[in-house]
Amino acid sequence: MPAISAEGIALYLRRLGIPDPGEPSVQALFALHRAHVERIAYEVIDIQLGRWTSVQTHHAVSRVLQGRGGYCVQLNTAFSVLLAALGYQVTRHAAGVQASAALPAARADIAPHMALSVELAGERWLVDVGLGDGLYEPLPARVGSYQQGPFGYRLSRSETEPGGFRLDHDPRGSLAGIDIRMTPARQQEFLRWHHYLVSAAESRLVRALTVMRRNAESIDALTGCLLRHVDGAGRVVRELDTQAEWAQALADIFAIRLTDLPPERGEQLWRKVRLAHEQWLARKAASR
């Protein structure tokens, strides 16, 4: 696992609000995981801007240190580097993503996602800070059903990845589930998919600007101009009609402030997001 400097570790932990997690322990691992999904959002804003982005390890870590998030591979890559630097025995795994229950489960080499596992205290833990609205805490790598706040998850043996695990997402989540290949993955396995994920018109990362954040009792998600809040009481959806309202939601809810964008680029991004939203509304109305 590539190294990170002492200064980088300190800055990363400062973003998580955990200056000193102490020696590796289950308690500390859970605290780090919770802080990561609470404070570092899943986001594809740079992809929507057409900016260069990468899943190279140093770039994934740099994004976090510079106050940004990323998509699944970037977030789990960065977290794996931090965990290794803190003394955890962490492994990267390829996983296939089933976007909806209407689609078949996918093998890890068809719909690539990065998941992590940590060997600790005689137990293997499944770790994933890259799903956006997924796990709040690690899960023991054992078949069973698990409740985290109002959201439920199920681990079973994968039918597409022999020897692997199937993680079924809560039905209110952004995807149906993932199938995890438990053999270790090399970073190069994710590099070959990156260009497709950030450039192909059919890629989920390209089709819509998505930002997500998880906390103990709820999920916040921004897709285009629709802001969703999901908790044990149900779902609240609000349409953001102005650029100012949209930017305020990014800042207040997801801690993303696009201060590096000149005004004209910010307006260009907003026009792109708004146009995609209006096209979606038109398709929805036509299908009724």
DRENTI-313178 format. One line per 5 residues: number of its first residue (from 1); their letters; for each residue x, y, z of N, C-alpha, C. Coordinates in Angstrom, 2 decimals, always signed. Example, Ala and Ser with C-alpha at 12.3 -4.5 7.8 and 13.67 -1.06 7.14 Angstrom:
2
1 = AS = +13.19,-5.69,+7.80,+12.30,-4.50,+7.80,+13.20,-3.30,+7.80 | +12.85,-2.25,+7.08,+13.67,-1.06,+7.14,+12.90,+0.03,+7.87
This chain:
288
1 = MPAIS = +0.86,-1.18,+0.00,+0.00,+0.00,+0.00,+0.90,+1.24,+0.00 | +0.70,+2.17,-0.95,+1.54,+3.38,-0.99,+1.48,+4.15,+0.32 | +2.58,+4.84,+0.59,+2.69,+5.57,+1.85,+2.03,+6.94,+1.75 | +1.75,+7.52,+2.90,+1.26,+8.88,+3.01,+2.11,+9.54,+4.09 | +2.45,+10.78,+3.89,+3.34,+11.47,+4.83,+2.66,+11.69,+6.17
6 = AEGIA = +3.47,+11.96,+7.18,+2.91,+12.27,+8.50,+2.01,+13.49,+8.43 | +2.41,+14.47,+7.62,+1.59,+15.67,+7.47,+0.26,+15.33,+6.79 | +0.32,+14.42,+5.80,-0.89,+14.00,+5.11,-1.83,+13.25,+6.04 | -1.28,+12.38,+6.88,-2.11,+11.66,+7.84,-2.81,+12.63,+8.78 | -2.05,+13.60,+9.27,-2.62,+14.58,+10.21,-3.74,+15.38,+9.55
11 = LYLRR = -3.54,+15.79,+8.29,-4.55,+16.57,+7.59,-5.79,+15.73,+7.31 | -5.58,+14.48,+6.92,-6.70,+13.57,+6.66,-7.51,+13.38,+7.95 | -6.84,+13.11,+9.05,-7.54,+12.90,+10.32,-8.24,+14.17,+10.78 | -7.67,+15.32,+10.46,-8.33,+16.58,+10.82,-9.64,+16.72,+10.05 | -9.66,+16.30,+8.78,-10.92,+16.32,+8.02,-11.96,+15.41,+8.67
16 = LGIPD = -11.50,+14.31,+9.26,-12.42,+13.37,+9.89,-12.81,+13.79,+11.31 | -12.13,+14.79,+11.85,-12.42,+15.22,+13.21,-11.93,+14.25,+14.26 | -10.91,+13.44,+13.90,-10.35,+12.45,+14.83,-8.84,+12.67,+14.86 | -8.34,+13.61,+15.62,-6.90,+13.91,+15.60,-6.02,+12.72,+15.95 | -6.47,+11.87,+16.87,-5.65,+10.73,+17.29,-6.55,+9.51,+17.50
21 = PGEPS = -6.66,+8.62,+16.49,-7.52,+7.45,+16.66,-6.92,+6.36,+17.54 | -5.63,+6.50,+17.91,-4.99,+5.49,+18.74,-4.55,+4.28,+17.94 | -4.20,+3.23,+18.65,-3.77,+1.99,+18.01,-4.96,+1.33,+17.29 | -4.67,+0.50,+16.26,-5.76,-0.18,+15.56,-6.66,-0.96,+16.51 | -7.95,-0.74,+16.38,-8.95,-1.44,+17.19,-10.26,-1.40,+16.45
26 = VQALF = -11.18,-2.28,+16.83,-12.50,-2.29,+16.22,-13.20,-0.97,+16.50 | -13.08,-0.48,+17.70,-13.73,+0.79,+18.07,-13.21,+1.93,+17.21 | -11.88,+2.00,+17.02,-11.31,+3.08,+16.22,-11.68,+2.94,+14.75 | -11.69,+1.70,+14.23,-12.07,+1.48,+12.83,-13.49,+1.97,+12.58 | -14.39,+1.64,+13.50,-15.78,+2.08,+13.35,-15.86,+3.61,+13.39
31 = ALHRA = -15.13,+4.24,+14.28,-15.16,+5.70,+14.39,-14.64,+6.35,+13.12 | -13.57,+5.81,+12.56,-13.00,+6.35,+11.32,-13.98,+6.20,+10.16 | -14.63,+5.05,+10.08,-15.59,+4.80,+9.01,-16.78,+5.75,+9.12 | -17.33,+5.88,+10.33,-18.46,+6.79,+10.53,-18.10,+8.22,+10.14 | -16.95,+8.67,+10.58,-16.54,+10.04,+10.28,-16.34,+10.25,+8.79
36 = HVERI = -15.83,+9.22,+8.11,-15.56,+9.37,+6.67,-16.86,+9.57,+5.89 | -17.87,+8.74,+6.15,-19.10,+8.87,+5.37,-19.90,+10.10,+5.78 | -19.69,+10.58,+7.00,-20.38,+11.80,+7.44,-19.75,+13.06,+6.86 | -18.42,+13.07,+6.72,-17.71,+14.31,+6.42,-17.16,+14.41,+5.00 | -17.01,+13.29,+4.31,-16.42,+13.32,+2.97,-17.44,+12.73,+2.00
41 = AYEVI = -18.01,+13.59,+1.19,-19.16,+13.21,+0.36,-18.73,+12.40,-0.86 | -19.63,+11.51,-1.27,-19.57,+10.94,-2.61,-19.97,+12.06,-3.55 | -19.15,+12.33,-4.57,-19.49,+13.42,-5.49,-18.76,+13.25,-6.81 | -19.43,+13.70,-7.90,-18.86,+13.58,-9.25,-18.83,+14.94,-9.94 | -18.64,+15.99,-9.17,-18.71,+17.35,-9.71,-17.63,+17.59,-10.75
46 = DIQLG = -16.40,+17.15,-10.51,-15.33,+17.38,-11.49,-15.61,+16.65,-12.79 | -16.24,+15.50,-12.72,-16.61,+14.76,-13.94,-17.62,+15.58,-14.74 | -18.59,+16.18,-14.05,-19.57,+17.01,-14.73,-18.94,+18.26,-15.34 | -17.87,+18.74,-14.73,-17.16,+19.91,-15.24,-16.22,+19.57,-16.39 | -16.01,+18.28,-16.64,-15.06,+17.88,-17.67,-13.62,+18.03,-17.24
51 = RWTSV = -13.40,+18.11,-15.93,-12.04,+18.24,-15.42,-11.34,+16.88,-15.39 | -10.02,+16.91,-15.51,-9.24,+15.69,-15.39,-9.36,+15.16,-13.96 | -9.57,+13.88,-13.84,-9.61,+13.23,-12.54,-9.09,+11.81,-12.71 | -8.65,+11.19,-11.63,-7.97,+9.91,-11.73,-8.29,+9.04,-10.53 | -8.03,+7.74,-10.68,-8.10,+6.83,-9.54,-6.71,+6.38,-9.11
56 = QTHHA = -5.68,+7.05,-9.64,-4.34,+6.81,-9.12,-4.32,+7.14,-7.64 | -3.58,+6.36,-6.88,-3.62,+6.48,-5.42,-3.29,+7.88,-4.95 | -2.23,+8.48,-5.49,-1.83,+9.80,-5.01,-2.90,+10.84,-5.30 | -3.62,+10.69,-6.42,-4.66,+11.66,-6.75,-5.86,+11.50,-5.83 | -6.23,+10.25,-5.54,-7.37,+10.00,-4.65,-7.11,+10.59,-3.27
61 = VSRVL = -5.89,+10.39,-2.75,-5.56,+10.95,-1.44,-5.53,+12.47,-1.50 | -4.96,+13.02,-2.57,-4.87,+14.48,-2.70,-6.25,+15.13,-2.70 | -7.22,+14.48,-3.33,-8.57,+15.05,-3.35,-9.09,+15.23,-1.93 | -8.91,+14.22,-1.09,-9.37,+14.31,+0.29,-8.62,+15.41,+1.04 | -7.30,+15.45,+0.87,-6.51,+16.45,+1.59,-6.84,+17.87,+1.15
66 = QGRGG = -7.37,+18.01,-0.07,-7.73,+19.33,-0.58,-9.19,+19.69,-0.30 | -9.87,+18.85,+0.48,-11.22,+19.19,+0.91,-12.33,+18.68,+0.03 | -12.03,+17.76,-0.88,-13.04,+17.25,-1.78,-13.35,+15.79,-1.48 | -14.33,+15.23,-2.21,-14.67,+13.81,-2.11,-14.31,+13.12,-3.40 | -15.23,+12.30,-3.91,-14.98,+11.59,-5.15,-15.98,+10.47,-5.32
71 = YCVQL = -15.77,+9.66,-6.35,-16.65,+8.52,-6.52,-16.04,+7.30,-5.84 | -16.72,+6.16,-5.95,-16.44,+5.01,-5.08,-14.97,+4.61,-5.04 | -14.34,+4.46,-6.20,-12.96,+3.99,-6.22,-12.04,+5.02,-5.59 | -12.28,+6.29,-5.84,-11.44,+7.34,-5.26,-11.56,+7.35,-3.74 | -12.78,+7.27,-3.23,-12.98,+7.34,-1.78,-12.38,+6.13,-1.07
76 = NTAFS = -12.64,+4.93,-1.58,-12.11,+3.74,-0.92,-10.60,+3.60,-1.10 | -10.07,+4.09,-2.22,-8.61,+4.10,-2.38,-7.98,+4.97,-1.31 | -8.49,+6.18,-1.17,-7.91,+7.09,-0.17,-8.03,+6.52,+1.24 | -9.19,+5.98,+1.57,-9.39,+5.44,+2.92,-8.47,+4.25,+3.18 | -8.24,+3.43,+2.17,-7.35,+2.29,+2.36,-5.93,+2.74,+2.65
81 = VLLAA = -5.49,+3.81,+2.03,-4.15,+4.34,+2.29,-4.06,+4.85,+3.73 | -5.08,+5.58,+4.17,-5.08,+6.06,+5.55,-5.06,+4.89,+6.53 | -5.92,+3.90,+6.32,-5.98,+2.77,+7.24,-4.64,+2.05,+7.31 | -4.02,+1.82,+6.17,-2.72,+1.14,+6.16,-1.69,+1.95,+6.92 | -1.71,+3.27,+6.74,-0.75,+4.13,+7.43,-0.95,+4.10,+8.94
86 = LGYQV = -2.20,+3.85,+9.36,-2.50,+3.79,+10.79,-2.26,+2.40,+11.39 | -1.84,+1.46,+10.54,-1.48,+0.14,+11.04,-2.50,-0.95,+10.82 | -3.55,-0.67,+10.04,-4.57,-1.68,+9.77,-4.15,-2.57,+8.61 | -4.55,-3.84,+8.68,-4.31,-4.79,+7.60,-5.49,-4.73,+6.65 | -5.34,-3.95,+5.58,-6.46,-3.65,+4.70,-6.19,-4.22,+3.31
91 = TRHAA = -7.26,-4.71,+2.68,-7.18,-5.28,+1.34,-8.23,-4.64,+0.45 | -7.85,-4.37,-0.79,-8.79,-3.84,-1.77,-9.40,-4.99,-2.56 | -10.70,-4.84,-2.88,-11.42,-5.88,-3.62,-12.22,-5.25,-4.76 | -12.30,-5.94,-5.89,-13.20,-5.54,-6.96,-14.59,-6.06,-6.66 | -15.60,-5.30,-7.07,-16.99,-5.69,-6.83,-17.84,-5.28,-8.02
96 = GVQAS = -18.87,-6.06,-8.29,-19.82,-5.73,-9.34,-21.02,-5.01,-8.77 | -21.50,-4.02,-9.49,-22.62,-3.19,-9.02,-23.90,-3.59,-9.74 | -24.94,-3.89,-8.98,-26.28,-4.09,-9.53,-27.05,-2.79,-9.30 | -27.25,-2.04,-10.37,-27.82,-0.70,-10.24,-29.26,-0.72,-9.76 | -30.03,-1.72,-10.17,-31.43,-1.82,-9.73,-31.84,-3.27,-9.69
101 = AALPA = -32.90,-3.55,-8.95,-33.37,-4.93,-8.82,-33.89,-5.47,-10.14 | -34.21,-4.59,-11.10,-34.70,-5.02,-12.40,-33.58,-5.55,-13.29 | -32.34,-5.31,-12.90,-31.18,-5.75,-13.68,-30.54,-6.95,-13.00 | -29.83,-7.79,-13.77,-29.14,-8.93,-13.15,-27.94,-8.46,-12.35 | -27.53,-9.28,-11.38,-26.30,-9.00,-10.64,-25.12,-9.06,-11.60
106 = ARADI = -24.09,-8.25,-11.33,-22.96,-8.14,-12.25,-21.69,-8.69,-11.61 | -20.83,-9.25,-12.45,-19.52,-9.68,-11.98,-18.64,-8.46,-11.75 | -17.60,-8.64,-10.97,-16.72,-7.53,-10.60,-15.96,-6.97,-11.79 | -15.75,-7.78,-12.84,-15.02,-7.26,-13.99,-15.93,-6.64,-15.03 | -17.23,-6.54,-14.73,-18.18,-5.92,-15.66,-18.65,-4.57,-15.13
111 = APHMA = -18.96,-4.50,-13.86,-19.46,-3.25,-13.25,-18.57,-2.93,-12.06 | -17.41,-2.33,-12.28,-16.38,-2.27,-11.24,-16.67,-1.28,-10.12 | -16.54,-1.78,-8.93,-16.60,-0.99,-7.71,-15.46,-1.48,-6.83 | -14.89,-0.61,-6.03,-13.88,-1.03,-5.08,-14.49,-1.14,-3.69 | -14.30,-2.29,-3.06,-14.66,-2.47,-1.66,-13.39,-2.80,-0.90
116 = LSVEL = -13.45,-2.75,+0.42,-12.28,-3.01,+1.26,-12.63,-4.05,+2.31 | -11.60,-4.72,+2.79,-11.76,-5.55,+3.99,-10.58,-5.30,+4.91 | -10.82,-5.47,+6.19,-9.80,-5.27,+7.22,-9.78,-6.49,+8.13 | -8.60,-7.06,+8.33,-8.43,-8.16,+9.28,-8.05,-7.55,+10.63 | -8.89,-7.79,+11.63,-8.69,-7.13,+12.91,-9.35,-7.93,+14.02
121 = AGERW = -8.61,-8.15,+15.08,-9.14,-8.83,+16.28,-9.75,-10.19,+15.94 | -9.08,-10.92,+15.05,-9.53,-12.25,+14.69,-10.76,-12.28,+13.81 | -11.13,-11.16,+13.21,-12.34,-11.04,+12.39,-12.00,-10.30,+11.11 | -12.70,-10.66,+10.04,-12.60,-9.87,+8.82,-13.82,-8.96,+8.75 | -13.55,-7.69,+8.47,-14.61,-6.68,+8.40,-14.71,-6.14,+6.98
126 = LVDVG = -15.93,-6.04,+6.46,-16.16,-5.40,+5.18,-16.30,-3.89,+5.41 | -15.51,-3.15,+4.66,-15.42,-1.70,+4.84,-15.75,-1.05,+3.50 | -16.61,-0.03,+3.50,-16.94,+0.65,+2.24,-17.44,+2.06,+2.53 | -16.60,+3.05,+2.23,-16.99,+4.45,+2.39,-17.31,+5.08,+1.03 | -17.43,+4.23,-0.02,-17.58,+4.74,-1.37,-18.95,+4.58,-1.98
131 = LGDGL = -19.94,+4.12,-1.23,-21.28,+3.94,-1.80,-22.16,+5.17,-1.68 | -21.72,+6.15,-0.93,-22.48,+7.39,-0.80,-23.60,+7.28,+0.20 | -24.57,+6.42,-0.08,-25.70,+6.23,+0.83,-25.69,+4.82,+1.40 | -24.51,+4.22,+1.51,-24.38,+2.84,+1.94,-24.07,+2.67,+3.41 | -23.06,+1.87,+3.69,-22.75,+1.50,+5.06,-22.34,+2.71,+5.90
136 = YEPLP = -22.85,+2.74,+7.12,-22.42,+3.74,+8.08,-21.24,+3.22,+8.89 | -21.19,+1.92,+9.11,-20.12,+1.27,+9.85,-19.72,-0.01,+9.12 | -18.52,-0.54,+9.39,-18.13,-1.82,+8.81,-19.08,-2.94,+9.22 | -19.11,-3.98,+8.39,-19.89,-5.18,+8.68,-18.95,-6.37,+8.86 | -19.23,-7.27,+9.80,-18.44,-8.50,+9.87,-18.68,-9.31,+8.60
141 = ARVGS = -17.63,-9.91,+8.06,-17.75,-10.68,+6.82,-18.38,-12.04,+7.13 | -19.65,-11.97,+7.53,-20.42,-13.16,+7.87,-21.83,-13.00,+7.30 | -22.36,-14.10,+6.81,-23.72,-14.08,+6.29,-24.68,-13.66,+7.40 | -25.59,-12.75,+7.07,-26.56,-12.30,+8.05,-27.21,-11.00,+7.64 | -28.17,-10.56,+8.42,-28.85,-9.29,+8.22,-28.37,-8.30,+9.27
146 = YQQGP = -28.20,-7.05,+8.86,-27.61,-6.04,+9.73,-28.41,-4.75,+9.64 | -28.62,-4.12,+10.77,-29.35,-2.87,+10.84,-28.41,-1.75,+11.27 | -28.41,-0.68,+10.51,-27.62,+0.50,+10.87,-28.55,+1.71,+10.83 | -28.97,+2.14,+12.01,-30.00,+3.18,+12.06,-31.27,+2.65,+11.43 | -31.95,+3.44,+10.59,-33.19,+2.97,+9.98,-32.98,+2.13,+8.72
151 = FGYRL = -31.73,+1.84,+8.36,-31.44,+1.17,+7.10,-30.92,-0.25,+7.34 | -31.41,-1.18,+6.53,-31.05,-2.58,+6.69,-30.22,-3.09,+5.53 | -29.30,-4.02,+5.81,-28.42,-4.61,+4.80,-28.37,-6.11,+5.04 | -28.06,-6.84,+3.97,-27.96,-8.29,+4.09,-26.70,-8.77,+3.39 | -25.94,-9.60,+4.05,-24.78,-10.25,+3.47,-25.10,-11.72,+3.22
156 = SRSET = -24.81,-12.17,+2.00,-25.00,-13.57,+1.65,-23.84,-13.99,+0.75 | -23.80,-15.25,+0.41,-22.77,-15.72,-0.51,-23.13,-15.29,-1.93 | -22.14,-14.79,-2.64,-22.38,-14.28,-3.98,-22.61,-15.41,-4.97 | -23.56,-15.21,-5.87,-23.80,-16.17,-6.95,-22.99,-15.84,-8.19 | -22.44,-14.63,-8.26,-21.66,-14.23,-9.44,-20.16,-14.25,-9.18
161 = EPGGF = -19.77,-14.18,-7.90,-18.35,-14.19,-7.53,-18.11,-15.35,-6.58 | -17.70,-16.52,-7.09,-17.48,-17.69,-6.22,-16.54,-17.37,-5.07 | -16.97,-17.72,-3.86,-16.18,-17.43,-2.68,-16.34,-16.02,-2.17 | -17.12,-15.21,-2.88,-17.31,-13.82,-2.50,-18.61,-13.59,-1.74 | -18.88,-12.32,-1.45,-20.07,-11.93,-0.71,-20.98,-11.07,-1.57
166 = RLDHD = -22.25,-11.18,-1.29,-23.27,-10.31,-1.87,-23.78,-9.39,-0.77 | -23.69,-8.08,-1.01,-24.24,-7.09,-0.09,-25.51,-6.52,-0.72 | -26.66,-6.82,-0.13,-27.91,-6.22,-0.57,-28.13,-4.92,+0.17 | -28.34,-3.87,-0.61,-28.55,-2.52,-0.07,-29.97,-2.41,+0.48 | -30.16,-1.46,+1.37,-31.51,-1.11,+1.79,-32.33,-0.74,+0.54
171 = PRGSL = -33.60,-1.16,+0.46,-34.40,-0.88,-0.74,-34.52,+0.60,-1.09 | -34.29,+1.47,-0.12,-34.38,+2.91,-0.40,-33.07,+3.49,-0.91 | -32.06,+2.64,-1.11,-30.75,+3.11,-1.51,-30.64,+3.39,-3.00 | -29.49,+3.87,-3.41,-29.26,+4.28,-4.79,-28.94,+3.12,-5.71 | -28.73,+1.92,-5.17,-28.47,+0.72,-5.97,-29.01,-0.49,-5.24
176 = AGIDI = -29.12,-1.61,-5.98,-29.70,-2.82,-5.37,-28.69,-3.55,-4.51 | -27.44,-3.60,-4.96,-26.43,-4.31,-4.19,-25.13,-4.44,-4.94 | -24.14,-5.04,-4.29,-22.85,-5.29,-4.91,-22.42,-6.72,-4.61 | -21.68,-7.31,-5.55,-21.09,-8.64,-5.38,-19.58,-8.47,-5.31 | -19.00,-8.89,-4.18,-17.61,-8.59,-3.87,-16.74,-9.81,-4.12
181 = RMTPA = -15.71,-9.63,-4.93,-14.71,-10.67,-5.17,-13.68,-10.57,-4.06 | -13.55,-11.62,-3.26,-12.74,-11.52,-2.05,-11.24,-11.70,-2.26 | -10.82,-12.07,-3.47,-9.38,-12.08,-3.73,-8.89,-10.63,-3.81 | -7.63,-10.36,-3.41,-7.12,-8.99,-3.46,-7.10,-8.44,-4.88 | -7.38,-7.16,-5.01,-7.36,-6.48,-6.30,-6.18,-5.52,-6.36
186 = RQQEF = -5.63,-5.39,-7.54,-4.57,-4.40,-7.75,-5.21,-3.10,-8.24 | -4.58,-1.98,-7.95,-5.12,-0.69,-8.37,-5.28,-0.61,-9.88 | -4.40,-1.30,-10.61,-4.46,-1.26,-12.07,-5.78,-1.80,-12.61 | -6.42,-2.67,-11.86,-7.70,-3.23,-12.31,-8.77,-2.16,-12.44 | -8.64,-1.09,-11.67,-9.63,-0.02,-11.71,-9.27,+1.06,-12.71
191 = LRWHH = -8.00,+1.15,-13.08,-7.56,+2.18,-14.00,-8.20,+2.00,-15.38 | -8.32,+0.74,-15.82,-8.82,+0.51,-17.18,-10.29,+0.88,-17.33 | -11.03,+0.90,-16.22,-12.44,+1.27,-16.27,-12.65,+2.77,-16.10 | -11.67,+3.46,-15.58,-11.87,+4.86,-15.20,-12.28,+5.72,-16.38 | -11.60,+5.57,-17.52,-11.91,+6.42,-18.67,-13.37,+6.25,-19.08
196 = YLVSA = -13.85,+5.00,-19.10,-15.26,+4.77,-19.45,-16.18,+5.44,-18.45 | -15.91,+5.26,-17.16,-16.81,+5.77,-16.12,-16.92,+7.29,-16.14 | -15.85,+7.98,-16.55,-15.87,+9.44,-16.50,-16.17,+10.08,-17.86 | -16.36,+9.25,-18.91,-16.55,+9.84,-20.24,-17.72,+9.26,-21.03 | -18.12,+8.02,-20.77,-19.17,+7.39,-21.57,-20.54,+7.98,-21.24
201 = AESRL = -21.33,+8.27,-22.26,-22.64,+8.90,-22.05,-23.55,+8.06,-21.18 | -23.40,+6.72,-21.23,-24.27,+5.85,-20.45,-23.79,+5.64,-19.02 | -22.61,+6.15,-18.68,-22.09,+5.99,-17.33,-22.93,+6.76,-16.32 | -23.21,+6.13,-15.18,-23.96,+6.81,-14.11,-23.27,+8.08,-13.66 | -21.95,+8.11,-13.72,-21.22,+9.28,-13.24,-21.33,+10.45,-14.19
206 = VRALT = -21.64,+10.15,-15.46,-21.76,+11.19,-16.49,-23.20,+11.64,-16.65 | -24.15,+10.72,-16.50,-25.55,+11.03,-16.78,-26.11,+12.11,-15.86 | -25.67,+12.14,-14.61,-26.26,+13.11,-13.67,-25.25,+13.50,-12.62 | -25.31,+14.74,-12.22,-24.49,+15.19,-11.09,-25.10,+14.62,-9.82 | -24.29,+13.87,-9.10,-24.77,+13.20,-7.89,-23.83,+13.50,-6.73
211 = VMRRN = -24.42,+13.85,-5.60,-23.67,+14.05,-4.35,-24.46,+13.34,-3.26 | -23.76,+12.56,-2.42,-24.44,+11.82,-1.35,-23.64,+11.86,-0.06 | -24.37,+11.78,+1.04,-23.74,+11.77,+2.36,-24.60,+10.94,+3.30 | -23.94,+10.19,+4.16,-24.62,+9.29,+5.10,-24.32,+9.73,+6.52 | -25.30,+9.66,+7.40,-25.01,+9.78,+8.82,-25.78,+8.70,+9.57
216 = AESID = -25.77,+8.76,+10.87,-26.30,+7.66,+11.67,-27.76,+7.37,+11.38 | -28.56,+8.38,+11.16,-30.01,+8.20,+11.06,-30.61,+8.59,+9.73 | -29.80,+9.05,+8.78,-30.39,+9.52,+7.53,-29.39,+9.51,+6.39 | -29.92,+9.74,+5.19,-29.15,+9.89,+3.97,-29.57,+11.19,+3.31 | -28.60,+11.96,+2.83,-28.88,+13.13,+2.01,-28.29,+12.87,+0.63
221 = ALTGC = -29.07,+13.16,-0.41,-28.60,+12.94,-1.77,-29.09,+14.06,-2.67 | -28.19,+14.58,-3.49,-28.52,+15.59,-4.48,-28.27,+14.99,-5.85 | -29.34,+14.84,-6.64,-29.22,+14.35,-8.01,-29.75,+15.42,-8.93 | -28.85,+16.05,-9.66,-29.27,+17.17,-10.49,-29.79,+18.30,-9.62 | -31.09,+18.59,-9.75,-31.72,+19.65,-8.96,-32.64,+19.10,-7.88
226 = LLRHV = -32.64,+17.78,-7.67,-33.51,+17.18,-6.66,-32.70,+16.84,-5.41 | -33.10,+17.42,-4.30,-32.46,+17.16,-3.01,-33.35,+16.22,-2.22 | -32.80,+15.06,-1.83,-33.56,+14.06,-1.09,-32.99,+13.89,+0.30 | -33.87,+13.77,+1.26,-33.50,+13.42,+2.63,-34.33,+12.21,+3.02 | -33.65,+11.11,+3.38,-34.32,+9.86,+3.72,-33.94,+9.48,+5.14
231 = DGAGR = -34.93,+9.20,+5.96,-34.67,+8.74,+7.33,-35.77,+7.77,+7.73 | -35.84,+7.44,+9.01,-36.81,+6.47,+9.47,-38.25,+6.91,+9.29 | -38.48,+8.21,+9.15,-39.84,+8.72,+8.99,-40.29,+8.73,+7.54 | -39.37,+8.51,+6.61,-39.74,+8.52,+5.19,-38.76,+9.33,+4.36 | -39.27,+9.87,+3.27,-38.45,+10.59,+2.30,-39.04,+11.97,+2.03
236 = VVREL = -38.18,+12.97,+2.01,-38.58,+14.33,+1.65,-37.76,+14.74,+0.44 | -38.44,+15.19,-0.63,-37.78,+15.59,-1.86,-38.08,+17.06,-2.12 | -37.02,+17.79,-2.42,-37.18,+19.22,-2.70,-36.46,+19.57,-3.99 | -37.13,+20.33,-4.85,-36.50,+20.78,-6.09,-35.82,+22.11,-5.85 | -34.56,+22.21,-6.27,-33.78,+23.44,-6.12,-33.89,+24.23,-7.42
241 = DTQAE = -34.48,+25.41,-7.34,-34.84,+26.15,-8.55,-33.82,+27.18,-8.99 | -32.91,+27.57,-8.09,-31.96,+28.63,-8.44,-30.54,+28.17,-8.17 | -29.60,+28.81,-8.84,-28.19,+28.47,-8.64,-27.77,+28.74,-7.20 | -28.26,+29.84,-6.63,-27.89,+30.18,-5.25,-28.39,+29.11,-4.28 | -29.61,+28.65,-4.46,-30.19,+27.63,-3.59,-29.41,+26.32,-3.73
246 = WAQAL = -29.04,+25.99,-4.96,-28.31,+24.76,-5.25,-26.92,+24.80,-4.62 | -26.21,+25.92,-4.79,-24.87,+26.06,-4.22,-24.92,+26.05,-2.70 | -25.99,+26.63,-2.12,-26.12,+26.64,-0.67,-26.31,+25.24,-0.12 | -27.07,+24.42,-0.85,-27.26,+23.02,-0.42,-25.94,+22.27,-0.47 | -25.16,+22.47,-1.51,-23.84,+21.83,-1.60,-22.99,+22.20,-0.38
251 = ADIFA = -23.00,+23.47,-0.02,-22.16,+23.94,+1.08,-22.68,+23.49,+2.44 | -23.96,+23.66,+2.68,-24.52,+23.42,+4.01,-24.69,+21.94,+4.33 | -25.10,+21.17,+3.35,-25.42,+19.76,+3.60,-24.24,+18.85,+3.32 | -23.47,+19.17,+2.27,-22.40,+18.27,+1.84,-21.00,+18.83,+2.05 | -20.90,+20.02,+2.62,-19.61,+20.66,+2.91,-18.74,+20.80,+1.67
256 = IRLTD = -19.37,+21.09,+0.53,-18.65,+21.31,-0.72,-18.84,+22.75,-1.14 | -17.76,+23.48,-1.15,-17.78,+24.88,-1.56,-16.87,+25.03,-2.78 | -17.47,+25.34,-3.91,-16.72,+25.38,-5.16,-16.00,+26.72,-5.31 | -15.16,+27.01,-4.33,-14.47,+28.30,-4.30,-13.40,+28.42,-5.37 | -12.98,+27.29,-5.95,-11.94,+27.35,-6.98,-12.52,+27.60,-8.37
261 = LPPER = -13.85,+27.68,-8.49,-14.48,+27.90,-9.78,-14.69,+29.39,-10.02 | -14.22,+29.93,-11.15,-14.59,+31.30,-11.49,-16.09,+31.39,-11.72 | -16.68,+32.55,-11.53,-18.14,+32.67,-11.62,-18.72,+32.11,-12.91 | -18.04,+32.34,-14.05,-18.60,+31.86,-15.31,-18.63,+30.34,-15.39 | -17.65,+29.67,-14.76,-17.65,+28.20,-14.75,-18.74,+27.67,-13.81
266 = GEQLW = -18.95,+28.37,-12.69,-20.03,+27.98,-11.81,-21.39,+28.10,-12.48 | -21.57,+29.18,-13.24,-22.84,+29.37,-13.95,-23.00,+28.33,-15.05 | -21.90,+27.98,-15.71,-21.94,+26.96,-16.76,-22.35,+25.61,-16.17 | -21.80,+25.28,-15.02,-22.16,+24.03,-14.37,-23.64,+24.03,-14.00 | -24.11,+25.13,-13.42,-25.51,+25.21,-13.03,-26.42,+25.07,-14.26
271 = RKVRL = -26.10,+25.73,-15.37,-26.92,+25.63,-16.58,-26.97,+24.18,-17.08 | -25.84,+23.47,-17.01,-25.80,+22.08,-17.44,-26.69,+21.22,-16.55 | -26.58,+21.42,-15.24,-27.39,+20.65,-14.30,-28.87,+20.95,-14.50 | -29.21,+22.22,-14.66,-30.61,+22.60,-14.81,-31.21,+22.07,-16.11 | -30.42,+22.13,-17.20,-30.91,+21.62,-18.48,-31.18,+20.12,-18.40
276 = AHEQW = -30.24,+19.38,-17.78,-30.44,+17.93,-17.62,-31.69,+17.65,-16.79 | -31.93,+18.47,-15.79,-33.12,+18.29,-14.94,-34.39,+18.54,-15.74 | -34.40,+19.59,-16.54,-35.59,+19.90,-17.33,-35.85,+18.83,-18.39 | -34.79,+18.28,-18.96,-34.96,+17.19,-19.93,-35.53,+15.95,-19.24 | -35.08,+15.70,-18.03,-35.61,+14.57,-17.27,-37.09,+14.77,-16.96
281 = LARKA = -37.46,+15.99,-16.58,-38.88,+16.28,-16.31,-39.72,+16.07,-17.56 | -39.19,+16.48,-18.74,-39.93,+16.33,-19.98,-40.10,+14.84,-20.32 | -39.07,+14.04,-20.13,-39.19,+12.61,-20.42,-40.20,+11.95,-19.47 | -40.17,+12.38,-18.22,-41.09,+11.84,-17.22,-42.54,+12.17,-17.60 | -42.77,+13.42,-18.02,-44.12,+13.83,-18.40,-44.59,+13.07,-19.65
286 = ASR = -43.69,+12.85,-20.60,-44.05,+12.17,-21.85,-44.39,+10.71,-21.63 | -43.82,+10.11,-20.57,-44.04,+8.69,-20.33,-45.35,+8.40,-19.60 | -46.03,+9.43,-19.13,-47.28,+9.23,-18.39,-48.43,+8.92,-19.33
